[in-house]
Amino acid sequence: MYTDHKVYLLQKMIGPLMIGVWVGALSAVFFYEADIFWPDTGVVFGMALVISFFGLLWNRASRLHPLYRRGNAAIGAVRLGIILGFAWCLWVLVHHADPTIEGFWFVLYALMAFAAIKVFGQVAGQLFGPRLQVDVFERGNLAAGVFLGAFVLATGMIFGGASWGDLEAGGLEYGWVFEVLPGYEDGWWITPWFFGMGWLILVLTLGLWIRREKTDFYRRVVRDRNMEDAKAAAYFMIACAITLTYAVHGDYRGFADALIGFSVIALPVLGHEVMRPPAPAHAGNQAGDQAGDQGVPAVRSRDREGGVYILLALAGVVLAPLVSTLLGLRG
């Protein structure tokens, strides 16, 4: 499914990753000699710098012909997701991250946040079908733009949550896995580790949501430009991101308490099972699908469904610590 586009995205990432490894090796030597970072931290700094740089070059709308940019709200939707996601990460780093994150450490975490948003948000989001270059930039498909923008924002929210708190390396039961790293005591790996767990759950849950839809989601968003389905997916992603931001935040109280936090994501999933609309009259019939493309498929507002997702996520985040406390899982 969408194999050619997936291969294209992977090929596009190979060059920057190779350059990132080379620059990372140089920065590892530089920062180690300057007594700023351990070598592994320097490698991460260099790779994040290169990926952030290429991320800016790849997606410049200014390189497009003015005809593509004029009145193209889809570009704005993706940009808004990037801006809000990165702004959230910066706000967390300034106000709620470990007090030792300053100077070069602040730059490191900011670069990691932006690189994560570009790669795990903007690039990986296209693996679900909507394409940035074709559907957003060239065709001005607002539904595709809303989907990608929401996925980017959700990715940024999770990374910001993973940056929250002053968790120490020795505070994790399974932290010994990372003791082989020279910079283990610095704890730079904690944020990417928790982000990776949260982001993977977001991807799996979104994949389940799309699979449980009673329509061909790719067709509805990319071909039919159905804004209601795109908004429903966006609401769901933000709801999941709310629960995962809470689950990965750095005020770690133990594995069992964290498990309660991650389990909250089941609430939006259950909400979808109850609120999802029935299949359109022409769904599941190839001839009917072709006929539906000529007319206007049956569309109903899914804003109420989206509101339920958000309310369930917020309720879960509020109730999760209470449940943990009642079960004696919090110290």
N, C-alpha and C positions, 0 to 999 in steps of 0.2 A: 504494500500500500504506500503510494507516494515514494516508491523506492528511488527513482531518479533524483528527486529533490533531496532526499535524505543523503544520498551519495554526494551530491553537490555540496551540501552543508559540511559534511565530514571532510571533503577535499579542501574546502575553503578554510577549515580550521588547522590543517596540517602545517602550512607555512608559518603562520603566527606562533604555533606551539613550538616549532623547531627553533625559530628566532628567539622565542621566550626562554627556552632552555639555555641557549647560548648566552643571552644577556643575563639570565639568572646566574649562570656560572661566574660571569665576570663580576656581577654585583655581590655574589657570595664572598669572593676574594676581597673586594673593596671594603665591604662593611665589616668583615672579620678583621682585616688589618686595621681598620679605623676603630675597632673595639665597640661597634654599635650593635651588630647582630651576629648570631651564630651563623655558620654557613648555610644551613637549611632554611633559616629565615631569610637570608639574603637571596637565595634562589627563588623563594616565593615572591619577594619584593620585585625582582627583575621580571619574572613571568607575569605578575599582575600588571606591571607597568606596560609591558609590550602588548598584552591583550587589551588593556584599556585604550592604548594608542590606536591599535588596529580597529577596535570597536568604534572609535570616533570616525575613522576614515571610511569604514565600510558603509555606514548608514547616513552619510551626509545628504540631506535632501537638496542642498544647494547645487549638487552636481547634476540634478535632474533638469530637464527642459522646463521652462516656466509653465508650459501647457500642463504638465503633470502636477505642478505644485499649486496652481490656481484653484482655489476652492476645494482642496483635497483635505477634508477633515480627518481622514483615516491616518494621515501622517501625524496630525496633531494628537490623535488618541494614543498612538505609540509613544510619541515624545512625552506626553503627560505622564504615562506610566513610568518612563525612565526618570523624569524629574522628581515625581513624588516618591518613587522607591529609593532613589539616591538621597533625596532630602531627608527621608525618614532615617536612613542609615547614619547620615552625618549628625542628625539631632541626637540619636542614641549615643554616638561616639562622644559627643560634646557633653551631654548631660547625664548619661546613665551607664557608661562603660567604666571599666576599671580605671582608677585615677592614674595609673602608671602609663596609660595610653596617651602619650603626648610626643611632640616633636616628630622624629622619624617613625615612631610607632603609630602615631595618628595617620601619617601619610600611608604607611603600610596597610592599615585597616581600611582606609578610604579607597585605596587602589584595589584591594581585594573585593570590597563591596561593589565598586563599579564594574570590575571584571566579571564578577558573578552575575550581575544584572545583565550585562551584555551577552555572556555566553550561555548561562543557565536560564536566562529570561528571554532575551530577544532572539537568540539563535535556536535554542532548544524548543521554544514555543512553536516554531514553524514545523516541528516534527508532527504536530497534531493536524497539519493540513494547510492552514492559511500561510501564504508566503509573503514575506515583507517586500521583496523587490517587485514581484508580479502583481499580487493582489492589493497591496497597500500603496506602493509608490506609483505604479503604472496604471492600475485600474481604479484607484481611489475607492476601494471597497471598504466602507465604513464598518461593516460587520466584522470583517477580518481585522481591521485596525483596533476595534474595541476588544476583540478576543486577545490579540497579541499584547495590547496595552495592559489589560488586566493581568495576564500571565507575568508580564515584566514587573508590574507593581507587586503582585503576590510574592515573586522571587525576592524583591527588595525588602518587603516586610519581614520575610523569614530571616534574611541575613541580618537585618537590624535587630530582630529578636535574639538571634544567636550571639550578637555583640553585647547584649545587655548584661550587666552584672559584673562582679569582681571575682568570678570563680577561679580558684587556684588549681594548678595541675594535679596536686595531690588530693584534691577533693572528689575525684571520680573513682568509682570502684574499679573501672576497667582502664584507668589511665596508664597502667603499666604497659599496655600495648604500644604506647608511643614513647616509652623510655629509651628506645634505640635512637631517637632523634637528638642531635646535639643541643638543639634549643628546647628540649622538653620542659625544663624549668620555666622558661619564658612563657609557655602556654599559648603560643601563637596558633597552635593546631586546634585549640578548643572551639573557636568560632567556626572554622571551616567544617569541623566534624559535626557539630550540632546543626549547622546549616545544611550539610549534605543529607543528614537524616530527615530533616523537615522537608527539604525540597523533593527528595525521593518519594516521600509519602504524598506530597502534593501531586506529583506526576501520576502516581498509581491511582490516587483517588479521582483525579480528573479523567484519567483513562476509563475508570469504572463508570463515571458519570456519563461520558460520551457513549459508552457501550450500552448503558441502560436507557438512553434516549430511544424513543419509539420512531425516530426518523433517521435518515442518513445525515449525520451532523455536518460532514464535509460538504455535501451537496447543498444543504440549507444555508450554510454560512458563506461558502466560497462561491457557489454558482447562483443561488437564489438571493444572496445578500440579505438574509433574513435577520433583521436587527433584534427581534425578540429572542431568538435562540442565542444570538451572540451575547445579548445582555444577561440572559439567564446563566450562561456559562461564566460570564464576568462576575456576576453576583456570587456564584458558587465558589469561584476561585478566591475571591476576597474573603468569603466566609471561612473557607479552609485556611487561608493565610492568617486570619485572626486567631484561630485555634492553634495553629502551628507556631505562630509568633509567641504565644503564651507557653507552648510546650517546650520550646527550645531556649527560652530566656535563661540567663546565666545564674539566677538565684536558685541553684540546684539543691534540692532537699533529699536526694536519693533516687534510686532507680524506680522504686514502686510509685513514688510521687510523680516522677516524670511520665510513667506509663499512664497514670490517670490523666495527665495533661494531653498526651497523644490520643487517648481514647475519645476525647471530646469531639474529634473530627467525625465520629460516627453520626453526630446529630444532624449536620447538613446532608449527609448521605441519606439518612432516613427521611429527612424532609423532602428530598428529591423523589424518593419512592412514593411518597404520598401526594406531592404537588405536581409531578410532571404531567404535561398535557397528553391527551390521547393522540394516536397517530393521525395525521391528515388523511383525508379520504383517498388521496392518490398514493399514499405511502405503501411500499411493498409491491407495487405493480409497475413494471417497466413501462408499459404503454401509458399507464396513468401518469407516471413521472414525466414522460415526455410531453404529455398533454398539459400537465401542471406547469411546466416551464413556459408554455405559451401564454398561460393566463396568470392569475395571481393565486398562489396556494393559500389555503385557509390559515390565517394568522390570528392569534389572540395574545393579548398582553401577558407577559410573564413577570411583570414587576412585583405582583403580590407574592409569587413564588420566590423571587429574589429577596424580598423583604423577610420572608420566613427563614431563608438561609442565614441572613445576617443576624436576625433575632436569636435563632438557635445557637449560633456561634457565640454571641455575646453572653447568652444565658449559661452556656457551657463553661466559658472562661470565668464567669462569676462563681458558679457552683463548684467547679473543680477543686479549688483550695479548701472549700468547706467539706467536701466529701473526703479529701485527703486527711484533713484534721480529724474528722469523725472516725476514720479508720485507723488513726494513729500512725499515719505514714509520714507525717511532718515532724521534724525535730524541733 
